[in-house]
């Protein structure tokens, strides 16, 4: 079933281009059992453009030119970036005459040039479907802009003629981002004192939108009445909409009794495109209206007409983010019509249950759930799916961030060709990877490494920690956040985005970025091959969240479960399985419906699982319960944790559905066996327990016990075995036997950072498991590839210490290579310390790279070589010995193996260590000297941490003290031997 989705994607040219090569390589490399392809040594997969990390490429102000576009792309190619995502954003002050309006003929000329250059350089190209985020622009009229719901509740006494003015005036508001520029020579941006009265209507009529940076606006105007409904104390309902004239005057002869009137209005949410580029400033679209989407995309159709965009891989959506503003977009013109079609009843007859904040109870819970589910359906059916269809018509796919949406994000991700996550939370990332795994999407992307640290302080070591976290969450397509286009003429630090990390050539770690990107590419060459191999489908109880009361009309789901599901059996189950090494994917109601049993296994569209785990839930759709029990009837084992589902969802046909729900549960005749209850059903069974570990054990679900050693992992299945990404998150070295839950004849170990490989020491474990020998320092990672059909003897270079470490001492020559503000003079010292401690301001202020060289001698050694330990390094280093490259280290422990063949034990050898610092000392110098560099519209220039903000709220490093930089040591060599 997984191939059905894949075949759909292969139908387009760019999927053929980017996936076929990788699929062919994976087939050849992992089909070890086929004649003619057996390998005598483990082999790395060939690294494709899609295996390599990509980066978001901000076009600030669209002030791009062909020469600098080519230069940027070449620099990215040179550091092993595989592709870029073009996202135009706000401009740079002083370059206004170079701004290019989005989707203009000039802009399309720049896009076509970029696509041609991508083809020349072997780089993939994606583009955002708009500027900044979310979708919107100057061509989005009020008719198709995001909308909110406003209402009045009126008490009236019956038995009289009611005359009421129902006019609802929208309150004006103006939200603006950042400070305003008048002139690029300003050293400080000025505060704004504008009001909505200063903004012309429509907003597109204003000429200075880049400078204004409007985030949200609402003009004072009467709102359009949608309906007026009257509800009596004895249950009567009267539709009064036709009783309201064109001047919003209600006339009604009210029957006897007490009545409550609900008047609903369509309001204007007013959300503007955030961080918009020139020509992209405007209102955000109504995401619940396909008419609004179609109108929005028609602008792209016009721009693309007659243009060659055939090599564009994907269109991108940078999450929902409509409601991170005042109020929420909870309305669309066809809502009543859509609601009745989808939920089976007229919402207007139940407005008190939906809108009365003081009202609670079963009806309110059900109506609230139905309303929120309808909004979820609209975001799927009127936005995500039509957008994907439009992209397909343009021979492209979609890369979509579904988190933050008022919807079941599992379904939104599942309808995306490349689901994409962001942040640092594992469960959040697993929402995207789960949807991809369950529905057979080959790529799971991540907007990677945003705000890891303060500006100019983030390191490659921090990036590796973040990227490894994505890998164990199931992500296999890293997209850095990111790289700003910056012309060669731009003074250091060049053009920058407002959120770190700055993956720019101006960053000193750029010299070592290539090595790190090789690491990412090697890991992803494995994680993009084969199929996810998770055992448990964990039911996502979104209806319980939809039923919860609150002042907000909608519930927004960012993918995390810590706050939204705190105290639930669902969160307990997810956390325990993650901590204990059980493999699982989240699954939605829709995805359960599409699943089938094949004996004990559960087959989804994209994979095979051993069970569904249903945590105690209050609400479950009748169809979901029926399908879960149908799977049991077919032979599957279903696990119920802490109770059975209690109530059927929905208000329509409630009594009939309650009865059917009860009948479904009535099939389960449990027998009690201590803490576990079991009910046979057809060919399968349902197990119930409050003890999750017992429940999983009885369901024959085995965990990966390596988590007991502080190791984290992700597991995938290949044609002749499995492959694991394993990383050591503990503070201790792992040097010993590590259990794998899968059976294998042999296994290979790959070191993706240093490019090492070999067959592992291995022995059989219990119950079909395997044990392999691993050596992992804290923070290190390996790929483990198991084989079920072939046996290989150990070839991996395991090392054991054979003597005491020897310090490398003497005179170090330090040559400063690149950086600034000036290149310091070469220096010789026998005392390794931060270069900021050398005498002279040029050392204190310097950020960049320096080369450390020393001649050294070592005694004769019969072993395999030496373990080089650089001690403390700020921040990354590459090492050569006697002119031969040894490797690059980006974080502690800064250790590398040096083969004995590289060191002359009969004389002196030369050790060269090139160290890259952070950017912070140089930027602090510029701040103290008032050298103007913060010249960006819209967001100029925020700090992550409060202590780094000045009185105007901008980033300010002028108080920073010189930070440690360079090789601090001590540098030592320890003799090691290969372990038999």
C-alpha positions, -999 to +999 in steps of 0.1 A: +000+000+000+029+024+007+038+024-030+004+038-040+012+072-025+048+070-038+036+062-073+014+092-072+044+114-064+066+098-090+041+109-116+057+144-117+090+153-132+107+166-101+098+135-081+113+114-108+144+136-107+149+136-069+135+102-058+143+077-086+180+080-082+178+075-044+154+046-048+176+028-073+206+033-051+187+020-020+175-010-040+210-020-050+226-014-017+200-030+005+192-060-016+220-080-001+204-113-005+200-110-043+226-127-066+251-102-080+246-076-053+261-092-022+286-069-006+320-080+008+322-048+028+294-025+040+289+004+016+275+038+021+246+047-001+253+072-028+244+106-015+218+124-036+207+160-035+177+150-015+198+131+011+217+163+018+202+190+041+184+218+025+180+254+037+154+281+037+167+309+015+153+343+024+151+368-004+150+401+016+130+427-002+133+405-033+164+427-039+182+399-058+203+399-089+215+370-111+252+373-103+246+371-065+220+344-069+245+323-086+272+331-061+249+322-032+239+289-047+275+280-055+285+287-019+257+265-007+266+237-031+302+239-019+292+231+017+270+201+007+236+218+008+212+198-014+186+224-021+169+256-012+134+269-004+129+304-017+109+325+008+107+362+000+105+385+031+108+421+042+136+442+028+168+459+038+169+496+043+191+514+018+182+489-010+147+502-018+157+509-054+165+472-058+132+459-044+114+437-069+076+432-065+066+396-059+054+376-089+062+405-113+079+397-146+112+408-131+107+385-101+098+356-124+130+363-143+149+358-111+130+326-103+137+311-137+174+320-134+175+303-100+158+272-114+183+271-142+212+275-118+197+248-096+198+224-126+234+234-134+246+229-098+225+199-089+205+218-063+168+213-057+145+243-056+113+248-036+094+280-032+069+293-006+034+299-020+036+335-010+059+358+009+064+355+046+035+336+061+006+327+060-009+328+025-021+362+015-012+393-004-023+426-019-046+408-043-066+392-014-097+413-012-119+415+019-143+390+003-116+363+005-097+374+036-097+356+070-129+362+090-140+361+126-174+355+142-191+383+162-224+380+180-249+397+203-271+380+229-303+399+238-329+390+264-365+400+253-398+396+269-425+381+247-461+393+241-450+426+225-437+441+193-399+441+195-380+469+177-342+466+180-312+481+162-289+452+155-261+472+140-227+458+151-198+482+145-164+466+142-139+481+166-109+496+148-074+482+155-039+485+141-011+461+149+025+468+137+057+448+140+090+463+151+103+498+146+099+521+117+127+533+094+127+567+078+163+566+065+189+539+062+215+561+080+196+560+112+215+544+141+182+537+159+148+530+145+120+553+158+089+544+177+056+545+158+026+566+167+003+557+139-034+547+144-058+530+121-070+565+109-036+569+092-041+537+071-059+540+039-086+515+029-081+491+013-047+484+028-031+478-006-037+516-013-009+524+012+024+531-005+048+524+024+038+489+035+074+477+039+080+504+064+046+501+081+050+464+087+013+460+096+005+427+113-032+431+118-058+458+111-095+463+113-114+493+100-144+507+119-174+495+098-207+478+103-205+440+101-227+419+079-254+401+098-255+363+092-285+352+111-308+361+141-323+333+160-347+334+189-349+307+216-377+305+242-375+291+277-398+262+267-377+251+237-392+270+208-368+283+181-377+311+156-355+322+127-358+361+127-332+367+099-359+379+075-373+402+101-342+425+098-343+452+072-314+468+053-307+492+081-302+464+106-335+471+123-353+441+138-391+441+139-408+411+156-441+404+173-427+381+200-450+354+213-456+351+251-427+339+272-390+347+278-368+348+247-331+350+241-320+364+207-286+355+191-275+377+163-244+365+144-221+387+123-193+381+099-163+401+111-129+408+096-101+391+114-076+415+098-045+393+099-018+405+075+009+385+059+038+384+084+073+394+072+059+401+038+082+410+009+075+439-015+045+431-035+034+405-010+020+427+017-017+422+022-045+404+040-043+367+049-068+344+030-098+326+045-083+291+049-118+276+051-130+287+017-119+271-015-131+301-034-106+322-014-078+297-021-086+295-058-087+333-061-053+335-043-037+309-065-049+325-097-023+352-092+004+325-094-013+310-125-011+344-142+026+348-132+035+313-143+019+316-177+045+312-204+073+306-178+094+275-173+091+263-137+093+226-146+123+220-123+106+234-092+102+205-068+077+218-042+055+246-030+058+254+007+034+265+034+049+279+066+023+267+091-012+281+098-003+310+121-035+330+114-046+332+151-013+343+167-030+377+167-060+394+183-089+371+182-093+340+159-105+333+124-135+311+132-158+319+104-163+315+067-193+325+046-205+290+039-201+277+074-238+270+081-241+252+048-209+232+053-218+224+089-252+210+080-238+189+052-211+174+074-227+171+108-263+164+097-282+193+115-286+230+114-262+248+137-285+278+139-308+258+161-281+253+187-263+286+190-268+289+228-250+255+232-221+268+211-218+305+222-230+307+258-198+307+278-216+300+310-234+270+296-221+235+298-233+200+296-237+172+271-253+193+243-227+220+246-198+195+244-213+178+214-221+211+195-187+225+204-170+193+191-191+193+159-182+230+152-145+224+157-145+193+137-162+211+108-135+238+109-110+210+108-127+194+078-127+227+060-090+233+065-084+198+050-110+198+022-110+235+012-074+244+016-048+215+020-062+191-006-070+217-033-036+234-028-020+200-033-041+194-064-030+228-078+006+220-071+003+187-090-012+206-120+020+226-119+041+194-118+051+200-082+043+186-048+036+204-015+057+207+016+033+216+044+036+226+081+003+216+095+010+224+132-007+254+148-039+247+129-074+244+144-076+210+130-066+174+133-030+179+121-025+142+115-050+144+086-034+176+073+001+161+074-013+130+057-026+151+028+008+167+023+034+152+000+062+162+024+049+168+059+071+193+078+075+200+115+095+225+136+105+231+172+124+209+196+096+187+210+098+151+200+061+145+202+055+175+180+078+161+154+063+127+156+030+141+145+045+148+111+065+116+109+035+095+121+013+108+094+040+102+068+047+067+081+010+057+083+002+069+048+035+061+030+052+094+025+089+089+018+100+123+032+094+140+065+109+175+067+118+197+096+124+235+098+155+229+117+175+247+143+155+279+149+165+300+179+189+274+193+208+302+211+212+340+210+222+356+177+258+350+168+263+325+196+248+293+182+272+265+173+273+235+151+273+213+182+239+228+191+228+222+156+238+185+158+218+181+190+187+196+174+191+176+142+196+143+160+165+150+180+146+153+147+161+121+134+150+100+164+115+116+159+113+101+124+124+132+104+146+124+074+147+157+055+164+186+073+157+221+061+178+247+079+162+279+092+181+293+075+202+313+050+195+348+039+205+359+004+233+384+009+250+403-019+288+402-021+289+440-015+270+437+019+293+445+048+298+418+074+276+403+089+256+408+057+219+404+054+203+384+081+170+369+092+156+380+125+158+345+141+190+326+147+208+303+136+226+322+108+237+296+083+257+321+063+291+323+047+297+352+072+296+327+100+331+314+109+317+279+113+310+279+075+344+263+070+333+233+090+296+233+078+305+211+049+317+183+072+285+186+093+263+186+062+281+154+051+271+139+084+234+149+078+236+136+043+250+102+053+224+098+080+195+108+057+208+084+030+197+056+054+166+073+069+152+080+034+155+044+024+134+014+034+103+020+055+095+031+090+093+001+113+071+010+143+050-015+162+021+005+178-005+028+164-014+052+192-050+066+188-051+104+188-081+114+210-088+148+194-125+147+201-118+149+238-099+181+231-126+194+209-152+189+236-134+209+262-150+243+271-131+276+269-134+312+258-119+304+224-141+290+197-113+269+183-086+246+196-052+249+179-028+220+177+009+227+175+017+190+177+029+189+213+011+170+240+025+184+272-001+211+277-030+200+255-032+165+269-017+169+303-030+143+328-045+121+301-040+084+295-029+094+260+000+115+272+010+089+297+011+062+270+031+083+246+056+094+272+061+059+286+066+043+252+090+070+242+110+066+274+110+028+274+119+023+238+086+012+223+082+022+187+049+039+178+031+063+155+001+084+162-030+076+142-062+095+134-098+084+130-096+087+092-064+067+091-079+039+112-108+038+088-084+031+059-066+003+078-070-034+073-061-066+091-040-093+076-038-120+102-024-104+134-009-074+115-026-041+109-019-027+074-022+010+069-018+028+036+019+031+043+030+005+067+024-026+089+018-025+126+013-050+154-015-033+173-036-002+180-034+012+215-065+031+225-059+052+257-090+059+279-111+084+260-143+102+268-155+106+231-150+085+200-168+085+167-190+055+161-172+047+129-138+047+146-150+022+172-166+000+145-134+000+125-112-008+155-133-038+164-134-048+128-096-050+129-099-073+159-125-094+141-099-099+113-073-112+137-056-081+152-049-075+189-063-042+202-050-027+234-072-006+256-054+014+283-072+026+314-107+020+301-130+017+271-143+046+251-173+061+270-194+082+246-201+085+209-194+119+193-218+142+176-253+155+182-270+142+150-289+110+154-277+109+189-300+082+204-295+059+175-257+063+176-256+058+214-274+025+210-251+014+182-221+025+203-233+005+232-239-026+210-204-024+196-189-024+231-213-051+241-194-075+218-166-075+243-170-102+269-140-097+291-124-124+313-105-112+343-070-123+349-056-101+376-045-068+362-054-078+327-088-084+310-091-101+277-120-104+252-119-126+222-135-111+191-136-130+158-100-140+150-085-114+172-089-100+207-091-069+228-069-065+259-077-040+287-055-030+316-044+000+337-008-013+335+006-002+302+038-023+304+018-054+310-006-045+282+022-041+257+039-073+269+007-093+265+002-077+231+037-091+221+052-057+217+089-057+223+108-026+233+143-015+223+162-019+256+190+003+244+171+032+260+182+018+294+217+028+285+208+063+276+207+056+239+179+070+216+171+056+182+148+054+152+144+021+134+135+014+097+131-018+078+150-026+046+147-055+021+171-077+041+170-065+076+167-032+095+187-001+100+189+021+131+200+056+138+214+055+173+227+084+194+241+086+229+221+112+249+236+101+282+266+118+299+285+085+299+305+066+273+288+035+260+313+007+255+296-026+255+268-048+243+237-031+231+205-051+225+184-048+194+148-061+193+152-076+158+168-109+148+198-107+125+226-128+111+251-100+111+252-062+113+273-033+101+282-001+119+285+033+101+300+064+117+283+092+098+304+120+113+339+105+105+328+083+076+339+051+093+323+017+087+327-020+093+309-052+104+299-053+140+307-078+168+274-095+173+258-123+193+223-137+195+200-124+222+169-139+237+135-143+220+148-134+185+167-104+196+203-094+187+232-079+207+259-058+190+289-041+204+289-003+203+314+023+213+297+058+216+309+089+234+283+112+247+267+130+218+280+106+192+258+088+167+259+057+145+240+039+119+235+002+126+224-019+096+213-055+103+212-084+078+189-113+080+203-134+051+241-131+054+267-135+080+298-113+081+328-115+104+338-084+124+357-057+105+346-026+125+376-008+141+368-012+178+395+006+199+409+000+233+433+022+253+467+007+258+485+034+277+485+068+294+477+099+274+507+120+263+503+158+262+514+175+230+535+204+243+558+230+229+554+260+207+522+265+188+522+288+158+488+305+155+480+320+121+447+339+118+431+330+085+398+347+079+375+370+099+375+404+115+372+432+122+409+429+114+431+399+109+454+397+140+492+391+136+505+356+138+516+346+172+537+318+188+529+305+223+535+274+244+504+281+264+471+272+248+444+297+259+416+317+244+430+341+218+410+368+235+435+367+263+464+377+240+474+413+243+458+437+219+422+446+209+426+429+176+426+396+194+398+405+218+374+415+190+383+388+165+357+363+152+369+339+125+392+310+119+427+304+131+452+277+123+473+261+151+504+242+141+529+223+162+557+198+157+556+168+180+572+135+186+556+103+201+572+071+213+570+039+192+536+023+194+525-012+182+488-005+183+463+007+157+471+044+163+463+072+186+432+089+200+437+126+196+418+147+223+419+185+216+405+193+251+384+224+250+377+240+216+356+272+209+339+262+188+347+237+160+379+223+145+393+204+115+425+184+120+454+173+097+485+153+106+515+155+083+493+171+056+467+143+057+431+153+067+420+134+098+385+148+104+363+176+117+350+178+153+321+202+161+315+195+198+328+178+229+344+154+233+367+168+206+383+135+198+396+119+166+413+086+158+447+090+141+459+058+124+495+048+132+504+051+095+499+089+097+523+095+126+561+091+121+572+075+154+608+077+144+609+115+141+587+146+144+552+150+130+531+181+123+497+186+138+475+213+123+442+223+139+420+249+122+396+264+147+364+284+139+350+307+166+315+320+170+304+354+156+299+371+189+331+390+196+331+407+162+294+417+165+300+430+201+328+452+187+305+466+160+279+474+187+304+492+209+317+512+179+281+520+167+288+505+133+254+504+117+242+470+106+207+466+120+190+479+089+161+456+083+124+464+078+097+448+098+117+430+125+149+450+133+165+433+151+151+412+180+170+394+207+161+359+219+170+367+255+157+397+275+192+406+289+203+413+253+177+439+246+184+476+249+159+503+260+143+502+225+138+465+227+163+457+200+192+433+201+223+449+217+256+431+223+276+462+233+279+449+269+292+415+259+326+406+272+351+388+249+341+352+247+365+323+247+377+315+212+402+291+197+420+260+208+422+259+246+434+223+251+450+205+267+459+185+235+467+149+242+475+116+223+464+083+238+477+050+224+450+027+213+448-008+197+422-025+176+401-050+197+398-085+183 
